[in-house]
């Protein structure tokens, strides 16, 4: 392995060399974060000062955890009894990588740049039928093949991909490849066994014990700089049975079979071949493109955006009609009639003395709104940074790390919003309010996360968070987030309560009989439909990236959908709020929060549909983990959307009652 630190400038005047254009601040930030797995190859240039610091001569291949679409439980590379690196190195991992269960380590597959190798042996694993330990190891390997567990290899911080043809002559590049595959006792070839007609023996596993690795590099000779850069790494997995007492041969060998029933000794020899190909069509800065382009999602994404925009235009038209026509007429009429005539009027003006009456359970509502504000700001900043390219797939774990750090640092706005609203509601138990804001929702999320972690720990999964990381998360929560929440609450209680445009009557007004559509529950259920309609296509790709281990990179689309969701939640809540006030129902505080927050219920229903229709997950542990993590997502989304709807409605109600004359 070699890492390279490059200084590219002219002695007479500082400027970057043509071959060093990709060394922007972002790329060097990624380089520093992953200096242990980066293998940039750049060499000298005459007339300029270029420093190349080589720490070795080998290209190091790293391995990551193995995962499966049929199980939520990822496992470390070493658990499957593959060949191990004698001098194992583990690059330091950031918080996001640890939370996602990534476990990167060096592999025994070592080769030199531009030195092709053919059928090189790595190691031989022998399983004795009389040994219980060997039987357990082989059974675990078979389980991995049966559930289609996938390797994830890394060269130069690039995933080593397995590219193959799919329908319509499209090529798909998978950032993983399977351990092996199974032909069932009925002769059905499962998963990757369909790629080879020789995989036809019933009740037999086939191990992919050989890989043909092809590394593409970009040469700088034609561009005036000397050196090469790695721009792609692909492989083709093969199953080859090697003779135990002879040098391995990879030419036309029979496949490596492992019977389902362990009746005789099994020896598996792991080998590899590597070739180097010059490809100057791929620039180093765009070397991820061949992976991302192979995912045919762009047309569907544009359809999603157009679908969402139609909903937004429909809602905007409705709201504009209410604002410009109905409300304008109402205000003009209310301001012109005499007080005696007003008594006979009906409509939203008649509840002016009750519309700002504090809601029941005002403490809980203010706590939810404080937490929702924290989540909203965190989501906005994270997506904005992702759009700028700071949180790309090349920067592993950066997205989760950024989100967690932002959430911790945004305790102040949560405390401020919660305290200010609680004071406006007339609450006096400020200590309880601050404690609940700091501890209630994060405590629910942490308790759920801790229970899921216990299951992962019992199952021996690599996704189990180490005890030290759990302590670090608790330290960030209680040492940073909670004090910041207290500071925000201090300033919130210190400020005066939000002044309402009309006085509240001492005696509550009786609410007239409501029609079916203006009753609370039907209105809340209807309110979540339109916001969910804007996001459900994007939601499919997000769930795919989480549970089907597909790469998610379209943050521009996601940010646009975020803005559309913000507008849709606001407009849908304002629309329903106006209808309820016209029906003289002044209980809008909780209703505005729950109307848009009900989108989270539709998200949960969709997650259940996705589980049964799209995923192939089997096993009680994986099912519990799926729904456990889904509940965390649903709670966060509930607070997020509910907060948007509440503040939109709060602004609307304040606005309309501030422009009408009340005696």
Secondary structure as GFF3:
##gff-version 3
##sequence-region A 1 663
A	DSSP	beta_strand	8	10	.	.	.	ID=ss1
A	DSSP	three_ten_helix	18	20	.	.	.	ID=ss2
A	DSSP	alpha_helix	25	33	.	.	.	ID=ss3
A	DSSP	beta_strand	48	50	.	.	.	ID=ss4
A	DSSP	beta_strand	58	63	.	.	.	ID=ss5
A	DSSP	beta_strand	66	68	.	.	.	ID=ss6
A	DSSP	beta_strand	71	75	.	.	.	ID=ss7
A	DSSP	three_ten_helix	77	80	.	.	.	ID=ss8
A	DSSP	alpha_helix	95	99	.	.	.	ID=ss9
A	DSSP	beta_strand	105	112	.	.	.	ID=ss10
A	DSSP	beta_strand	117	127	.	.	.	ID=ss11
A	DSSP	alpha_helix	132	146	.	.	.	ID=ss12
A	DSSP	beta_strand	150	151	.	.	.	ID=ss13
A	DSSP	beta_strand	153	155	.	.	.	ID=ss14
A	DSSP	beta_strand	158	159	.	.	.	ID=ss15
A	DSSP	beta_strand	162	165	.	.	.	ID=ss16
A	DSSP	three_ten_helix	167	169	.	.	.	ID=ss17
A	DSSP	beta_strand	171	174	.	.	.	ID=ss18
A	DSSP	beta_strand	177	178	.	.	.	ID=ss19
A	DSSP	beta_strand	180	183	.	.	.	ID=ss20
A	DSSP	three_ten_helix	191	195	.	.	.	ID=ss21
A	DSSP	beta_strand	204	207	.	.	.	ID=ss22
A	DSSP	beta_strand	210	219	.	.	.	ID=ss23
A	DSSP	three_ten_helix	221	223	.	.	.	ID=ss24
A	DSSP	beta_strand	228	238	.	.	.	ID=ss25
A	DSSP	beta_strand	257	259	.	.	.	ID=ss26
A	DSSP	beta_strand	266	278	.	.	.	ID=ss27
A	DSSP	three_ten_helix	284	286	.	.	.	ID=ss28
A	DSSP	alpha_helix	289	293	.	.	.	ID=ss29
A	DSSP	alpha_helix	298	321	.	.	.	ID=ss30
A	DSSP	pi_helix	322	327	.	.	.	ID=ss31
A	DSSP	alpha_helix	328	336	.	.	.	ID=ss32
A	DSSP	alpha_helix	339	344	.	.	.	ID=ss33
A	DSSP	three_ten_helix	348	351	.	.	.	ID=ss34
A	DSSP	alpha_helix	362	387	.	.	.	ID=ss35
A	DSSP	alpha_helix	398	409	.	.	.	ID=ss36
A	DSSP	alpha_helix	411	424	.	.	.	ID=ss37
A	DSSP	alpha_helix	430	459	.	.	.	ID=ss38
A	DSSP	alpha_helix	467	476	.	.	.	ID=ss39
A	DSSP	pi_helix	477	481	.	.	.	ID=ss40
A	DSSP	alpha_helix	482	494	.	.	.	ID=ss41
A	DSSP	three_ten_helix	516	518	.	.	.	ID=ss42
A	DSSP	alpha_helix	520	547	.	.	.	ID=ss43
A	DSSP	alpha_helix	555	582	.	.	.	ID=ss44
A	DSSP	alpha_helix	589	597	.	.	.	ID=ss45
A	DSSP	alpha_helix	599	613	.	.	.	ID=ss46
A	DSSP	alpha_helix	620	658	.	.	.	ID=ss47
###
